[in-house]
């Protein structure tokens, strides 16, 4: 892996001059978050800092091709533009005001990728493969920005690999999780409607109670999921929203619920879908009601390419990082859509124990990665670029 090791060293040296500006950019992005498919100001701020003129994609998204004359397929590095509908409570001097927040580290990912693009551009002829910086809209909502770009906007680029780094508060600071195979789950949105017969609350026998049927269906769904899926295979079913009725003395006509189905294996994904239909139909019928189940397909499981993951683990020490213990999640990320067209790798960058970091879960209103996370993510992105080069070039990783 001599060539990839030298490449990583050159990228890291060039990155050092870019990190101060990247931290300032991160703070600006954090202070002005925008929701999915509305990231106009965010995209403009990113475009102003890029070393090349980007191409607009998927509405607010950007593609920036660095060193297009390097030859060979590009290595694409993805960052996300969107924030979440969360009211921030971090108290940071650059806290967002209003009801939108970068509560998943996307501000850090964007600033890091801008720094990497600038560093790669500075290497010029020293870059062996073009770097395609993807700043995608709508990672947190549908329609998926990654899916839109993967299906329509990458045809002229055909990257040899697509990689990304994501901060994570459950991993130790200074460590990076990059394991082969499935590391994130598929995602399907679940909608349930139970239709009964309305009646006065004092005379339940004259109607069919959809609220009671839905309540029992929710409990039955969670119980059945633990009996239909092998416990050694990561999978999850969660009902998170319930809605019914408008008065305390009226049994309503309908009751509704929404939730999510997640699985690492396609066969478990199919089993969860089947379970949702069967359980809801059976429970509703037992209460004299009818169930209508709608499942909206989301992203597939995210599976890391073994060659890229192996090369990345071998290169981490050169970036002052260490491999985390094996780590996988039933969280989902639409980066997985790129894996349907190119080899894929996602790395998770630890935050736990970083100076000044208050450990909070992703999407929490108090989650605030420290400024130093910009450098950690940028170095990890550099590792992933060099690892993808190693895999494309056929280099053998060190044992």
Order of alpha helices (4+ residues) and beta strands (2+ residues): alpha-alpha-alpha-beta-beta-beta-alpha-beta-alpha-beta-beta-beta-beta-beta-alpha-beta-beta-beta-alpha-beta-beta-alpha-beta-beta-alpha
